[in-house]
Structure formats: structure tokens, C-alpha cells
């Protein structure tokens, strides 16, 4: 009789636990993609406000908030070429509520740094490559530099006489310009900044002579005549500034560097949640209003699947590793 009562009590306890599990909030377990998001989402941008990455993310955040019915908070976490912000996301809960905006810098930092507070190839789940974009070389009009050929000539005959603001030490602009230096002998004085916004402000004010930066960060200043554009790094001209030549056209045959921006979640984020975020970002990117705004700034809409972004990362790693070794950029 005692054993029967014990068995009944055990069965009752098991049933109660099952009932609790059935009605428990999804936040205690894997997130439910169907109800995602059920609270505010944070996107960490690892550069200072005002640059192209910040502009892109804030544009998407506003539309995602409207689509999701939840706040989407953009948090700028600067420092160490974006690795501080990336480390913050790598340590976040893998539930889709903390995302990272990153581009080729994720790959570059893994090559340039001897040690990182995360494994760049394992710490993040790719979500989407949102846009691709040219880098553009712009100067303060007071420099008197009118063409890319003028720039190269001065940097070769008067080494380091040109101060070039870099939106991140060791970033794609740094790598691209080091390739220019190796191919032409043009040497400039690098001035690193925590992002494109501060780098642009100092060129506008005349504190530095030039910057090599994502086109979308300076399109409006070039159109207004406050900055003078010399060339873009891509093998094609940008429809946003069609009169600006490519570097290949302007005196550096075969030169081509194309950067991009995308979004990542911490490793272990459920695939269903990743797929939902990917689908919703693609929806926002393809909306007429957002597409027109981003293309007018100089971005080129990308999109694609998480798997396609993962494959792209594997493809670009050896290319940039070779470029860094050839250019002689030291590991830190």
C-alpha cells in the first residue's frame, strides 16, 4: 500500500512539473521565434556615432522597431578597432536580443590581433550581409588637391605631409591605403579615430587633410562642396556620386577594395530566431523608403541568407590575410 502511495505521489509530482514547463515563459528556455521579439532588442555598433555603420544601423533600427512593435536600441561601444563592442556581444545571452553590427573588420581583427577576448570564427552566428559599399578618398578643399594623381604626387614627393584620418586603426581603410602605399610609394601620416564620424569632423574643420572612409559617411558633404572627393576604391563608380572616378581609372590600374556591413548574434542563438531576424531585416532593406535612402547615401543593398554570409567570411579571410602580410601591417 505504501509503495502504491509513493508511486502516486511521484506521478502527481511529475505531472505538476510537466504542467509548469508547458506554461513557463519562453525566456527561461530557447526563445520562441514566433513571438520574437517580446522585449527590446539592442544592436551594438562598435564605432562612434555619425559614421556610415551608425547611419545604416539607426535607419534599420527605426524600421525594425515599427515592424516588431518593440524598441530597438542602438548602442555605440567604441575602442580597440571594434573589438570591445564585439566582445560585449560575444558574452551576451544567445537569444537574439543582443546583436552586433560588423563588416570585414571582424575578419581583419582576427588577423591583426595576436589575442582577442573572443574567437572570431566561433563566437558569432552570422545573420545577414546588409549592404556593400565603396571606400572613398576625400580631402578638405583647402588642401588644393584636385585629383587622385595630385594626392599621390604630393604623398610621394613630400612623404607624410598629408594627414589622413583613419576611421579605426587596422580597419579596411587602413588596409586599403597600405596597399596604395606599397604599390605607389605614397606615404601619409595616419591619424586613427574611433569611427568615421570623428574622422570626418576633423577633415571638415581642417585639422586633418583627408580621410579614406565609407562613401555613405560623406556623400552629403561632397555634394555640398564641403569635402572634395578624389576617388573610390571599388572597380565601379557609385551611382550616388557618379562623377567620382575609381582609383583604377585615376591612376592605380586593377585596384579594388569593397567593404560591407552586416549583423551577427552570439553563437548558439537558435536558428529559427536567426532566420526571423534575417527575414525581417531583408523586408526592411527592400522597402522602397529604406532602399532609396540607403542607395542615395551610396550603399548597395546586399541581403542574402545567414549561410551566404558565413561562406563570404571564409572566402575573404585568406584574401585579407595576404593583403596584410604584403602591405606589412604589423600584428598587435
ChimeraX attribute file (.defattr): number of C-alpha atoms within 10 A of each C-alpha:
attribute: neighborCount
match mode: 1-to-1
recipient: residues
	/A:1	6
	/A:2	7
	/A:3	8
	/A:4	9
	/A:5	10
	/A:6	11
	/A:7	12
	/A:8	12
	/A:9	12
	/A:10	12
	/A:11	12
	/A:12	12
	/A:13	12
	/A:14	12
	/A:15	12
	/A:16	12
	/A:17	11
	/A:18	12
	/A:19	11
	/A:20	11
	/A:21	13
	/A:22	10
	/A:23	8
	/A:24	11
	/A:25	12
	/A:26	15
	/A:27	10
	/A:28	8
	/A:29	10
	/A:30	13
	/A:31	21
	/A:32	16
	/A:33	19
	/A:34	10
	/A:35	11
	/A:36	19
	/A:37	22
	/A:38	17
	/A:39	13
	/A:40	14
	/A:41	21
	/A:42	18
	/A:43	23
	/A:44	25
	/A:45	24
	/A:46	27
	/A:47	31
	/A:48	24
	/A:49	21
	/A:50	18
	/A:51	23
	/A:52	26
	/A:53	26
	/A:54	24
	/A:55	17
	/A:56	23
	/A:57	22
	/A:58	19
	/A:59	16
	/A:60	18
	/A:61	21
	/A:62	15
	/A:63	19
	/A:64	20
	/A:65	16
	/A:66	11
	/A:67	13
	/A:68	17
	/A:69	13
	/A:70	15
	/A:71	17
	/A:72	24
	/A:73	17
	/A:74	20
	/A:75	19
	/A:76	17
	/A:77	18
	/A:78	21
	/A:79	17
	/A:80	15
	/A:81	24
	/A:82	26
	/A:83	23
	/A:84	17
	/A:85	22
	/A:86	28
	/A:87	19
	/A:88	18
	/A:89	25
	/A:90	25
	/A:91	15
	/A:92	15
	/A:93	14
	/A:94	21
	/A:95	23
	/A:96	25
	/A:97	21
	/A:98	22
	/A:99	26
	/A:100	27
	/A:101	28
	/A:102	23
	/A:103	22
	/A:104	19
	/A:105	20
	/A:106	20
	/A:107	20
	/A:108	21
	/A:109	22
	/A:110	19
	/A:111	22
	/A:112	19
	/A:113	15
	/A:114	9
	/A:115	12
	/A:116	14
	/A:117	13
	/A:118	17
	/A:119	12
	/A:120	18
	/A:121	14
	/A:122	11
	/A:123	19
	/A:124	24
	/A:125	25
	/A:126	25
	/A:127	29
	/A:128	27
	/A:129	27
	/A:130	25
	/A:131	20
	/A:132	18
	/A:133	25
	/A:134	26
	/A:135	25
	/A:136	27
	/A:137	26
	/A:138	28
	/A:139	30
	/A:140	23
	/A:141	18
	/A:142	12
	/A:143	14
	/A:144	11
	/A:145	21
	/A:146	13
	/A:147	19
	/A:148	21
	/A:149	16
	/A:150	13
	/A:151	20
	/A:152	21
	/A:153	16
	/A:154	17
	/A:155	21
	/A:156	17
	/A:157	12
	/A:158	13
	/A:159	15
	/A:160	15
	/A:161	14
	/A:162	20
	/A:163	19
	/A:164	25
	/A:165	30
	/A:166	26
	/A:167	28
	/A:168	25
	/A:169	21
	/A:170	26
	/A:171	22
	/A:172	25
	/A:173	24
	/A:174	22
	/A:175	20
	/A:176	22
	/A:177	21
	/A:178	23
	/A:179	21
	/A:180	18
	/A:181	17
	/A:182	13
	/A:183	12
	/A:184	15
	/A:185	16
	/A:186	22
	/A:187	23
	/A:188	23
	/A:189	15
	/A:190	18
	/A:191	16
	/A:192	19
	/A:193	21
	/A:194	22
	/A:195	28
	/A:196	27
	/A:197	22
	/A:198	20
	/A:199	27
	/A:200	29
	/A:201	14
	/A:202	17
	/A:203	22
	/A:204	19
	/A:205	11
	/A:206	15
	/A:207	13
	/A:208	22
	/A:209	22
	/A:210	31
	/A:211	27
	/A:212	27
	/A:213	29
	/A:214	28
	/A:215	26
	/A:216	24
	/A:217	23
	/A:218	27
	/A:219	19
	/A:220	16
	/A:221	15
	/A:222	15
	/A:223	13
	/A:224	10
	/A:225	11
	/A:226	18
	/A:227	22
	/A:228	24
	/A:229	30
	/A:230	23
	/A:231	25
	/A:232	32
	/A:233	28
	/A:234	21
	/A:235	18
	/A:236	16
	/A:237	18
	/A:238	23
	/A:239	14
	/A:240	19
	/A:241	18
	/A:242	10
	/A:243	12
	/A:244	20
	/A:245	23
	/A:246	26
	/A:247	26
	/A:248	17
	/A:249	17
	/A:250	15
	/A:251	16
	/A:252	16
	/A:253	11
	/A:254	11
	/A:255	18
	/A:256	17
	/A:257	17
	/A:258	17
	/A:259	17
	/A:260	22
	/A:261	21
	/A:262	22
	/A:263	25
	/A:264	30
	/A:265	28
	/A:266	26
	/A:267	19
	/A:268	15
	/A:269	20
	/A:270	18
	/A:271	14
	/A:272	14
	/A:273	24
	/A:274	23
	/A:275	16
	/A:276	17
	/A:277	22
	/A:278	22
	/A:279	17
	/A:280	16
	/A:281	22
	/A:282	19
	/A:283	15
	/A:284	19
	/A:285	23
	/A:286	15
	/A:287	11
	/A:288	9
	/A:289	10
	/A:290	18
	/A:291	15
	/A:292	15
	/A:293	14
	/A:294	20
	/A:295	17
	/A:296	17
	/A:297	22
	/A:298	25
	/A:299	27
	/A:300	20
	/A:301	20
	/A:302	17
	/A:303	22
	/A:304	15
	/A:305	17
	/A:306	20
	/A:307	13
	/A:308	14
	/A:309	21
	/A:310	16
	/A:311	12
	/A:312	13
	/A:313	17
	/A:314	12
	/A:315	11
	/A:316	13
	/A:317	17
	/A:318	13
	/A:319	10
	/A:320	18
	/A:321	16
	/A:322	12
	/A:323	16
	/A:324	22
	/A:325	13
	/A:326	12
	/A:327	18
	/A:328	13
	/A:329	15
	/A:330	11
	/A:331	14
	/A:332	10
